[in-house]
């Protein structure tokens, strides 16, 4: 236990600005459906989240059409049908979207950073293979009955190519943009700055067919949910209607300790009168005034 932090929060209780309303969704970058322990913990959190808030978490998933997932399914002896059945069960407690991770070569290590297609990659060189995988994965999900209307990019991968794909595949909501310092996407952050997008402000792109909801905060792996509010206050802006996502990975709640910490964060936030939660379906009623320029 961090004694210094315990003393600090005993003396100073973080609070949120009284004149700002905070509405949070919760999104998992869901990458280990094939791992039974991780999957079971994910189910437990999503059930708890719905019980505590009356809302549904969003799980954007990687599919068996992703070469890394296919490889790990083979290692864990998980069939495609077993993967599908787990997704069906997950969909009872959470909404399902698409999470895109892309690589330059399936013949090289997926852990090799030089093989990963990230916001720093010259993506035009790999435009065709990104587009082909993106479409295959969305089709895989839709052919199995999942209504895929949302996307979040792995490694915060979003750019004009991805925005064109979102429009082509009729995906309505994107959760990749963020003003957090740990999100490394110069193109996305510059596009937001040009349009004067504030922290927690929803905006449009791609001929106004795609709505972008920012990732506001990660889910802190901490014994102190107060950390969340303390850090959030650093980003409070002139936007008095702050809406966005709390994000983490499914594998970040694999242990009992980390699952308990994530659930405790939701309990803690519920105590603030300025805080409420939302599901994916609630975004259809959200007014949007600003739009970024793609090019």
N, C-alpha and C positions, 0 to 999 in steps of 0.2 A: 504494500500500500504506500502511496506517495504521501508522506506525512505533511510535507510542505503544502501540497495542493489541498489536503484535507483542512489544514489550518486556514488557508486562504479562503476556501469556500465557506468556512464557518464564520469568518469575519466579513466577507463580501459575497453577497448573493447576487449572481447575474440576473438582470431583468431585461425585458424587451421594451422598446419604445411604445408608449401608450397610444400614440397616434398612428401606428402602423399595424395593419392586419397581415398576418402570415398564414398562407394556405400551403400545406405540404402534401405532395404525393410521395410515394416510396417506390423506388425502382431498383430491381436487382439486375445486374449484368450476369445472366444465368449461363454458366459455362460448364457445369459439372452435373448435369441431369443423370449422366451414366453412373455417377458415384452414389451408391445407395445412402451412405451416411449423410452426405451433403444434401441429397434430395429430401431425406426425412426431416432434416433440420429446417430446410426451406419451407416445407409444408407446415411445420410447427409455427414458424414465424408468421407466415401468411394468414393462418387461422387466428393467431393472436392479434395481428394487426386489424383484421376485420372485426373481431370481438371488441377491441378497444376503441376503434374509430368509426365503425359502421361503413368503412370504405375498403376497397380492394387494392392490394399492392399490384404493381406491374412487373412482370418478369419478361424481359426481353431475352430471347434464347438463341443459342447457336444450335444448328441442326446437324443430322448425320450427313448432309451435303457439304459440311465444312470438313476439310481433310484432317484437321486436328481432332475434331470430335469423333470422326470415323475411326481414326487410329486408336484413340483412348477407349472407345467402345469395344474394339477388338481385344485390347489388353484386359479389360474388365469383363469380357465375355457377355456383353450386353447386346442383344439383338435390336434391330430397328423397330420391331413390334414392341419390345419391352420399353424402349425409349418413348415410343408413341403413347403407350399406356401410362407412363409416368407423367407425360405432358397432359394427358386427359385428366389425371387426378389433380395435377397442379392447377388446371383451369377451373376446378371446382372452387378454389379459394383465391385465385389471382387472375388478372388479365394477362394474356400472352401477346408478346410482340417479337420483333426480330432484332437480333444483336449481331452486327457484322464485324468479323475479324478476317483479315485478308493477308496472304503471303505471296511473295514473289515466285517461290518454287515449292512444290510439294515434295521435291527430292532432297531438300535441305532441312536442317533442324528448325522446327517451329519456334524453338526458344531462342534462336539466333536473332539478335536485334537487327542484323543486317538483312535478314530475310523477311522481316515484318514490314507490311505496308502501313505507314503511319502518316500523320499530317505533315511530317518532314520529308516524305517520299515524293519524288517527281511523279505524281500519279498518272500523268498522261501516258507514260511508258507502259503502265499496267492497266490501262483503262478497260481493255476488252475482258481480261480475266476477272477484274473486280466486278464488272457488270454481269458477266456470266454467272459467277458464284452468287451474287446478290439476288438475281432473278431465280436461280435454282432453289435457293433456300426459302425465299418467300413462297414460291410455288409449292415446295414440299409441305410447308405448313398449311397453306390454303387447301391443298388437295386432301388434307386430313381433317378438314372442317374447322380450322382455326381462322377467325376473322382478323387478319393481320392489318392493323391500321397504324402501327407505331414502330419506330426504329430508334435505336441508340447505337452509336458507333463505338466499337472497341478502339482503345487508344485515342478516343475523342476524334475519330476519323469522319470528318464531314468537309465537303468542298463542293464546287459546282457540279462535278460528276455525280456525287451522291444525291444532291438536290434534284438533278434531272431524273435519277433513278427513282427517287421518292415519288415524283410526279408520274412517271411512267407506270409504276406499280401501284399507283393510287393509295399511297400511304399518306395519311392525314396529319400525323403527329410525329415530331422528332424531338429527342431529348438529349442531344449531343452538345449543344452550345452551352458555354459557361464562362463566367468572368472570374472564376477561381484561379488563383495563381498556379495551382498544381495541374491545371488543364493546359496542355501545351498544343495549341492550335492557333498559330499567328493569323492565318486567313480568317478563321471564324471570329476571333476577337476583334480584328480590324474591321470586319463587316459590321459587327455590333456597334463599334465605336463610331463609325461613319453615320450610322442611322440613329445615334444617340439612344441606344437601348440601355435602360437602367437595369440594375441588379433586380432580378425577380420580375421582370417585365416580359410578357408574352408578345411574340411578334410573328409576322408572316414572311414567306419567301415563295419563289417558284410560282409566279403568276397567281399568288395568293391562295394556292391550293394546299400548302403545307403550313401548319402551325408549329412554332418552335417554343418549347417550354424548357427553361434553363435548368441545368443541374445547379442547385444552390449550395449544397453541403454534402460532404461525405458523412457516413455514419461512424462516429469516432469509436475506435476500439479502446475504450477507457472505462474505468470504474466510476467516472464522474460525468453524468449527462450534462452537468453545468458547462463542461467544455464546449459543447455544441452551441449554447447561447452566447458564451463569451466570444467565440470565433465568429459566429453569425453577425454579431454587433459590429464587427470590423467592416462589414460589407453593406450595412444599412445605408440606403441612399434616399433621394428625394421621392422615390416611388413608395407611396403609402399603401399600396395594394400589392404586396410581395407574394408571388405565386411561383412555385417551382418544386424540384425534386430533391429528396434525400436519396443518395445513391450508395450502393455497396455491391459486392459480389456475393454470389451464393456461397462460395468457399470461405468467405469471411465470417460466417456464422457456423462453421463446422463443429466447433467445440461447445460444450454446455455453457462455459463462461461467456463466450462471445455472443451466443444466442441470447442469453439472459441480459447482457449489456444492451443489445439492440432493442429488445422488448422494453427494457427499463427506460430507454430514451423516449419511446412513444408515450409511456405512462407519464414521464416527466413533462413532456411538451403539452400534454392534455391539460395540465394545471394552469396554463397561461390563457387568460381570457381572450388574448389577441390571436390565438392559434386555432386553426381548424385543419381538416384534412380533406383530400379529394381523391376520387377514382378517375380513371381514364374517361369514363362516360360523362363526367361532369364538365369536361373541357369543351364539349359541344356548345355550351351556353356561355362560354367565356368571351367577352368582347375583346377584339384585337384592333389596335389603332395603327401600329407601326409596321413597316416592312423593310427588310434589308435588300440591298442591291447585290445580285449574285456576281456580276462580273465587274 
